[in-house]
Amino acid sequence: MEHNLFYYLHIFLVICVMLTVFTPLYMLKYLFVIPFIIYCIWMIFDDCPINRLHRSKNNKKDNFFIYDVLKIFNKDLKEQRAHIITGFVSVALVTISAFRFLYRI
C-alpha cells in the first residue's frame, strides 16, 4: 500500500476519535456523538470517504484502512469481521462516554 499524506491523516483521525472517551466531561458532551456521525457517513458513502483519498494507484479498488490495520494482528481476518470489529469499537466508544456521563467519572 502506498502511504501518502491522506493515509497519515486517516491514522491521526482514527486515533483522535478513539481518544474522545478520555476528554473532560464538559467537552465530551459535544464529542461523544462523533462515532455515530462517522458511522452514518460510512453508510451514506458505503465506506469511509478518506479511504478513496489514499488508495493505491495500481489498484482501482478502494482500500479498507481498518482492514489493513487489523490484518497485522490476524492474517486470516475476513473483511466482514473487520466491519464488525469497527462497529463494535464505535458502539463501545459511545457507551463508555455515556457511562462517564452517568457516573461522572
N, C-alpha and C positions, 0 to 999 in steps of 0.2 A: 504494500500500500504506500502510496506517495503521501508524504507528510508536508502539508503546506500551512499557511497561516490559519486557514479555517479549521484545520484539524486541531491545532493547538487551542484555538478559540473554543472549539467544541469541548475539549478536555476541561478547560477553565470553567465553562458554563456548567458542566456536569458537577464539578467539584463545588461550585458556588451553590447550586441547588441543594446538594446533599448537606451543605453546611448551614442551611437556613434553620435547621432544628436547634442549632446552638446559639442563635441570635437572642438578644434580650427580648423579654415579653412585649415591651412596648413597640418593638419593630416587628416581632413575629406575627402580630395580629394583621399586618399588611402583607407579609411574605408567605404565610402558610398555604395560600391558595395557588402559589406558583406551580407546584407539581400537577395540580388539577388543570390549570391553564395549558401547561406543556402537553399533557395527555390529550386535551381537546385539539390542540394544534396538530398533534400526530394523527388523530382521527380524521381531521379535515384534509390534510395533505397526504394521508396514507403512509406517512413515515415522517421522520424528523427532517424539516427543510434544510437544515445545516448539513445533513449527510450529502446532499447533492452538491454542495459547495466544495467538498474535498474528495469527491470520487476520483478514482483512477482515470487517467486519460486513455488508457488502453482498454479499460473495462467500462462498457456503457451502462452496466447495472449499477444502481446506487449502492454505496457501501452502507452497511448497517453497523454503525460505530460501536454500539454496546456489544453487539455480537462478536466483533473483532476483539474487543477487550476481554469478554468472558471466555473466548476460546483460549486465552492464555492459561486459564485455570482448569479448563476441561476441553480436551481436544475433540471429544465426541459429542459436543454440545449441538443440539438441533436449534435452528433459528426460532422455532415456535417456543422452545423452552426459554430462550433468551428474552423473547417478548413477555413471557410470564414473569420472569425474574424482574424485568424492568417495571412491569405493572405492580408487582409486589413491593418494590422499593418505593415507588411513587405513593402507594397507599400507606406504606409504613411511615414515610415522612410526614404525611398529613395526620396520621393517627398519633404519632409521637408529639407533634405540635399541639394537637387537641388535648392530649393528656397534660402537657405542660400548662395549658390554659386552665384546665380543670383543677389541677393540684398546685398551681402556681410554683412550679419547680424552676 
